[in-house]
């Protein structure tokens, strides 16, 4: 696999790239959450997820797009959140996100250009550099932003995933129909 497209793409090119996306992969800490990890005195970990991000994921899935979560950590709260959102592709304790990307592309018979990866830190770059649409959340590490096709207006854990979902739905012409259900 080699890098698919140049970073920081024009709006027209971004729209064209997003039209082809069939799989969206998400990091957890710093993307689905604000990156903070709350650890209680008994060692239990807690994470806060943005409810709008979750609804964005559900709407995107309803348009036929596959969604996956890849995280280097293992957490019961992530398992519960993925189940709640009916995310079929959950990979925890997988620091090598590129190998997971390759597994999923093979499993789903997709090309790298049909995948998007949303990340925030340098550990996400190996996978981000191999997909058609690399997205950095607004508060991502500078190197991640430099290599992203698009940087979200919002920070991780604060609606960035929802923005990605809606951007893809707009590019694919499914946004208006999806939103019509609520009017």
C-alpha positions as CSV (number, residue, x, y, z in Angstrom):
1,X,0.0,0.0,0.0
2,X,1.2,3.5,-0.7
3,X,-0.2,6.9,0.2
4,X,-3.3,7.5,-1.9
5,X,-3.7,11.3,-2.2
6,X,-1.8,14.5,-1.2
7,X,-2.6,16.1,2.2
8,X,-4.8,19.1,2.8
9,X,-7.0,18.7,-0.3
10,X,-9.1,21.4,-1.9
11,X,-12.8,21.5,-1.2
12,X,-13.7,20.1,-4.6
13,X,-11.1,17.3,-4.3
14,X,-12.3,16.5,-0.8
15,X,-15.9,16.2,-2.0
16,X,-14.7,13.8,-4.8
17,X,-12.7,11.7,-2.4
18,X,-15.6,11.5,0.1
19,X,-18.0,10.3,-2.6
20,X,-16.0,7.0,-2.7
21,X,-15.9,6.3,1.0
22,X,-17.5,2.9,2.0
23,X,-15.7,2.5,5.4
24,X,-15.0,5.0,8.2
25,X,-12.4,4.0,10.8
26,X,-12.2,5.9,14.1
27,X,-9.6,6.2,16.8
28,X,-11.1,6.5,20.4
29,X,-9.0,8.6,22.7
30,X,-8.8,12.1,21.3
31,X,-11.3,11.4,18.5
32,X,-14.5,9.8,20.0
33,X,-13.4,11.3,23.4
34,X,-11.6,14.5,24.3
35,X,-8.5,12.4,25.2
36,X,-8.9,12.5,28.9
37,X,-8.8,9.3,30.9
38,X,-10.6,9.3,34.2
39,X,-9.2,6.7,36.6
40,X,-11.0,6.1,39.9
41,X,-9.3,5.1,43.2
42,X,-10.2,1.5,42.5
43,X,-8.5,1.7,39.1
44,X,-11.7,1.7,37.0
45,X,-11.4,3.8,33.9
46,X,-14.1,6.1,32.5
47,X,-14.4,7.9,29.2
48,X,-16.9,10.5,28.0
49,X,-18.4,10.1,24.6
50,X,-20.2,12.9,22.6
51,X,-23.9,11.9,22.0
52,X,-24.0,13.9,18.7
53,X,-21.0,11.9,17.4
54,X,-22.9,8.7,18.2
55,X,-26.0,9.9,16.3
56,X,-23.8,10.9,13.4
57,X,-22.4,7.4,13.3
58,X,-25.9,5.8,13.4
59,X,-27.0,8.1,10.5
60,X,-23.9,7.3,8.5
61,X,-24.5,3.6,9.0
62,X,-28.1,3.9,7.8
63,X,-26.7,5.2,4.5
64,X,-24.8,2.0,4.0
65,X,-21.3,3.1,5.2
66,X,-19.4,0.6,7.4
67,X,-17.9,2.1,10.6
68,X,-15.1,0.7,12.6
69,X,-13.3,1.6,15.8
70,X,-9.6,0.9,16.3
71,X,-7.9,1.7,19.6
72,X,-4.6,0.8,21.2
73,X,-6.2,0.6,24.6
74,X,-8.7,-1.9,25.8
75,X,-11.8,-0.6,27.7
76,X,-15.1,-1.9,28.8
77,X,-16.7,1.5,28.1
78,X,-15.5,1.4,24.5
79,X,-17.0,-2.1,24.1
80,X,-20.3,-0.9,25.5
81,X,-20.4,2.3,23.3
82,X,-19.6,0.3,20.2
83,X,-22.4,-2.2,21.0
84,X,-24.8,0.7,21.7
85,X,-24.0,2.2,18.2
86,X,-24.1,-1.3,16.5
87,X,-20.5,-0.8,15.3
88,X,-19.6,-4.3,13.9
89,X,-15.9,-3.7,13.6
90,X,-14.3,-3.1,17.0
91,X,-10.6,-3.6,17.5
92,X,-9.2,-2.9,20.9
93,X,-5.7,-3.4,22.2
94,X,-4.4,-3.0,18.6
95,X,-1.6,-0.5,18.5
96,X,-0.7,-1.4,14.9
97,X,-3.7,0.3,13.3
98,X,-2.3,-0.2,9.8
99,X,-2.6,-4.0,10.1
100,X,-6.2,-3.7,11.2
101,X,-6.9,-1.4,8.2
102,X,-5.4,-4.0,5.9
103,X,-7.5,-6.8,7.6
104,X,-10.7,-4.9,7.2
105,X,-10.1,-3.9,3.6
106,X,-9.6,-7.5,2.8
107,X,-12.6,-8.7,4.8
108,X,-14.9,-6.1,3.2
109,X,-13.3,-6.4,-0.3
110,X,-12.6,-2.7,-0.4
111,X,-9.8,-0.6,-1.8
112,X,-7.8,1.9,0.3
113,X,-9.4,4.7,-1.6
114,X,-12.7,3.6,-0.2
115,X,-11.7,4.0,3.4
116,X,-11.5,7.0,5.7
117,X,-9.5,7.2,9.0
118,X,-10.1,9.8,11.7
119,X,-7.2,10.3,14.0
120,X,-5.5,12.7,16.4
121,X,-2.0,11.5,17.2
122,X,1.1,10.2,15.5
123,X,0.2,6.6,16.2
124,X,-2.7,7.0,13.8
125,X,-0.5,8.2,10.9
126,X,0.6,4.8,9.4
127,X,-3.1,4.0,8.8
128,X,-4.1,7.5,7.8
129,X,-1.4,7.7,5.2
130,X,-2.9,4.6,3.4
131,X,-6.5,5.6,3.1
132,X,-8.4,7.7,0.6
133,X,-9.6,10.1,3.2
134,X,-7.4,11.0,6.1
135,X,-9.1,13.2,8.7
136,X,-7.5,14.9,11.7
137,X,-9.6,16.4,14.5
138,X,-9.1,20.1,15.2
139,X,-6.9,19.5,18.3
140,X,-4.8,16.8,16.7
141,X,-1.0,16.8,16.8
142,X,0.5,19.2,14.2
143,X,2.1,16.3,12.2
144,X,-1.3,14.6,11.9
145,X,-2.9,17.8,10.7
146,X,-0.1,18.3,8.1
147,X,-0.9,14.9,6.6
148,X,-4.7,15.0,6.7
149,X,-6.9,15.7,3.7
150,X,-9.2,17.5,6.0
151,X,-9.1,18.9,9.6
152,X,-12.5,19.0,11.4
153,X,-13.7,22.4,12.8
154,X,-14.3,20.8,16.2
155,X,-11.9,19.1,18.6
156,X,-12.0,15.4,19.4
157,X,-14.9,14.4,21.7
158,X,-16.7,17.6,20.9
159,X,-18.6,16.8,17.7
160,X,-15.7,16.2,15.3
161,X,-16.9,12.7,14.3
162,X,-20.4,14.1,13.6
163,X,-18.8,16.6,11.3
164,X,-17.0,13.8,9.4
165,X,-20.2,11.8,9.1
166,X,-22.2,14.8,7.8
167,X,-19.4,15.8,5.4
168,X,-19.4,12.3,3.9
169,X,-23.2,12.2,3.7
170,X,-23.2,15.6,1.9
171,X,-20.6,14.4,-0.6
172,X,-22.6,11.2,-1.3
173,X,-25.9,13.0,-1.6
174,X,-27.5,11.3,1.4
175,X,-27.5,14.2,3.9
176,X,-30.8,15.8,2.8
177,X,-32.7,12.5,2.8
178,X,-31.3,11.5,6.2
179,X,-32.2,14.9,7.7
180,X,-35.7,14.9,6.2
181,X,-36.7,12.1,8.6
182,X,-36.4,14.7,11.4
183,X,-38.5,17.4,9.8
